[in-house]
Amino acid sequence: MTTLRSDRADHREVLAWSMYDFANSGYTTVVLTTIFNAYFVAVIASGLSSGSATLLWTVSIAAGNALVLLSAPVVGAIADHRSSKKQFLLTTTVGCVLTTALLGFIGEGMVIVCVVVLVLSVLTFGSGEYLIASFLPDIAPEDQMGRVSGYGWGLGYFGGLLTLAACLAYVTHAQDRGDDATAFVPVTLWITAGIFAVAAIPSFLVLKDRGAPSTQPTDRSYFIEGFARVRDTLAHARTFTDLFRFLVTLVVFQAGIGTVVVVAGIYAQQVLGFESDELIYLIMLVNVTAAVGAFGMGHLQDRIGSCRALSLALGVWIAAILLIMVVRDRSDIWLAANLIGLAMGATQSAGRALIGHFTPPARTGEFFGLWGLAMHLAMIIGPITYGAIGWLTGGDQRLALLSTLSFFVVGLLLLRTVNEARGRRAAVGLA
């Protein structure tokens, strides 16, 4: 397959691509970070201890991400071979919208059903993430990849903010009339699914699949062909030394980010005593500062390089986690939340753009499938580590947070082994 990089996207198509980040961010903020995770521990799994329920939550997230991990590189390679990234993206989008809505029908004690639906929602959400990311090298010039990635992440955080605001409005209304969480949490899931479905429409109407299906004759199925392409990439790992070094680095620091995403709401309620409405306000603030971080980092990394920019962002992450570990006054968490928002937007934007720089034009689906593999391996390692430490220590979540700090420190050290210029040359050599 060949990709016509000269057929660059106009501003309308870049906006349509960015709208997918806007659309799917509500899932992250409502289901994984703010509302449903705490609801799972407090209501759906109320028959378990807090430590056991938190561990089950992290195991469920890990299981969904394990399925993404196993399927991402092969699905990406098949999408390249068939030039069908958009078709795969539509399938995963419909799947995530439906499973998010289904979570709203699950009540207290329905733990097994909830885990199954949750795993499917994580699988479809995660698959959509790497599929939409694989369009980045097609629509962004080499010298603007950072800022285009930043536009997407930044708009995505505003999407999460809009979804949270809509949910907050409903939660406030429901609490004023005396409803409890079992009445208003399901509605927030339906709001999230609806916004996802509507906001994603521009991506499918405007975004183009720029590749052409492979004309190379083969008597193998597309699935076998997909495995063969991934095997070929891994066999030539030396050619992509810096890509694979960065993927390892990404797994490590993204494990820390993934932990914050899926346990922040639980930590805020169980350790810091935040109520549901307070937590929503906190995460709304994080979304605003994350958007600022993503936009700012997008421009900064195009000027100073992605690796340098990422190093700065990881330094902010380390400062934020240290602050959370030492504060005892709940009001101080707002400062840490601002730092986390800035760092999260910056690292997400810079990491995706760097993969784009390291990607040969004809293998965007496959290489972003590897990015998806790394991202979701991290989403297994980080939350499971946190959940296991919390369970083994009888629910000591402050101690569990220490593992999150170590991921950022080690990730910063590993990033120093990545040679950005050499990685870009390797990608151009296979263009």
ZIUR-V195905 format. One record per pair of residues at least 24 apart in sequence whose C-alpha atoms are under 6 Angstrom apart, sorted by sequence separation. I is the first residue (numbers start at 1). GAP is how many residues later the second one is. D is the distance in whole Angstrom. If there is no record, write none. Layout:
BEGIN
I|GAP|D ; I|GAP|D
END
This chain:
BEGIN
96|25|5 ; 317|26|6 ; 316|27|6 ; 96|28|5 ; 95|29|6 ; 96|29|6 ; 313|30|5 ; 92|32|5 ; 313|33|6 ; 313|34|6 ; 92|36|6 ; 310|37|6 ; 89|39|6 ; 306|44|6 ; 289|49|6 ; 293|49|4 ; 297|49|5 ; 286|51|6 ; 290|51|4 ; 294|51|4 ; 286|52|6 ; 289|52|5 ; 290|52|5 ; 293|52|5 ; 294|52|5 ; 289|53|5 ; 293|53|5 ; 290|54|6 ; 291|54|6 ; 60|55|6 ; 64|55|4 ; 68|55|5 ; 286|55|5 ; 290|55|4 ; 294|55|6 ; 64|58|5 ; 60|59|6 ; 64|59|5 ; 44|63|6 ; 44|64|4 ; 45|64|6 ; 43|65|5 ; 44|65|5 ; 358|65|5 ; 45|66|6 ; 358|66|5 ; 357|67|6 ; 360|67|5 ; 359|68|5 ; 358|69|5 ; 360|70|6 ; 361|70|6 ; 360|71|5 ; 104|82|4 ; 104|85|6 ; 101|88|6 ; 101|89|5 ; 101|92|6 ; 100|93|6 ; 97|96|5 ; 258|121|5 ; 161|123|5 ; 251|123|5 ; 255|123|4 ; 259|123|5 ; 254|124|6 ; 255|124|6 ; 259|124|5 ; 161|126|6 ; 256|126|6 ; 251|127|5 ; 255|127|4 ; 83|128|5 ; 83|129|6 ; 9|130|5 ; 83|130|5 ; 157|130|5 ; 8|131|6 ; 21|131|6 ; 25|131|6 ; 29|131|6 ; 82|131|5 ; 81|132|6 ; 5|133|6 ; 22|133|5 ; 81|133|5 ; 18|134|4 ; 22|134|4 ; 25|134|6 ; 26|134|4 ; 157|134|5 ; 21|135|4 ; 25|135|5 ; 22|137|4 ; 26|137|5 ; 154|137|4 ; 154|140|5 ; 153|141|6 ; 154|141|6 ; 78|144|6 ; 150|144|5 ; 151|144|6 ; 150|145|5 ; 78|148|5 ; 150|148|4 ; 256|148|5 ; 77|149|5 ; 147|151|4 ; 256|151|5 ; 74|152|5 ; 146|152|4 ; 147|152|5 ; 74|153|6 ; 253|154|5 ; 252|155|5 ; 253|155|5 ; 146|156|6 ; 253|158|5 ; 252|159|5 ; 249|162|5 ; 249|165|6 ; 26|166|6 ; 249|166|6 ; 24|172|6 ; 23|173|4 ; 23|176|5 ; 242|176|5 ; 23|177|5 ; 20|180|5 ; 242|181|5 ; 16|186|5 ; 17|186|5 ; 16|187|5 ; 13|193|6 ; 13|194|6 ; 150|199|5 ; 149|200|5 ; 149|204|6 ; 3|207|6 ; 146|207|5 ; 3|208|5 ; 145|208|6 ; 2|209|6 ; 1|211|5 ; 1|212|6 ; 1|213|5 ; 137|219|6 ; 33|228|5 ; 38|228|5 ; 33|229|5 ; 32|230|5 ; 134|230|5 ; 33|231|6 ; 34|231|5 ; 134|231|5 ; 33|232|5 ; 134|234|5 ; 130|238|6 ; 130|242|5 ; 80|285|5 ; 77|288|6 ; 76|289|4 ; 77|289|4 ; 76|290|4 ; 73|293|5 ; 76|293|5 ; 73|296|4 ; 72|297|5 ; 73|297|5 ; 72|300|6 ; 72|301|6 ; 69|304|4 ; 69|307|6 ; 65|311|5 ; 62|318|4 ; 58|325|5 ; 58|326|6 ; 55|332|5 ; 51|340|5 ; 51|344|5 ; 3|358|6 ; 3|359|5 ; 2|360|5 ; 1|361|6
END
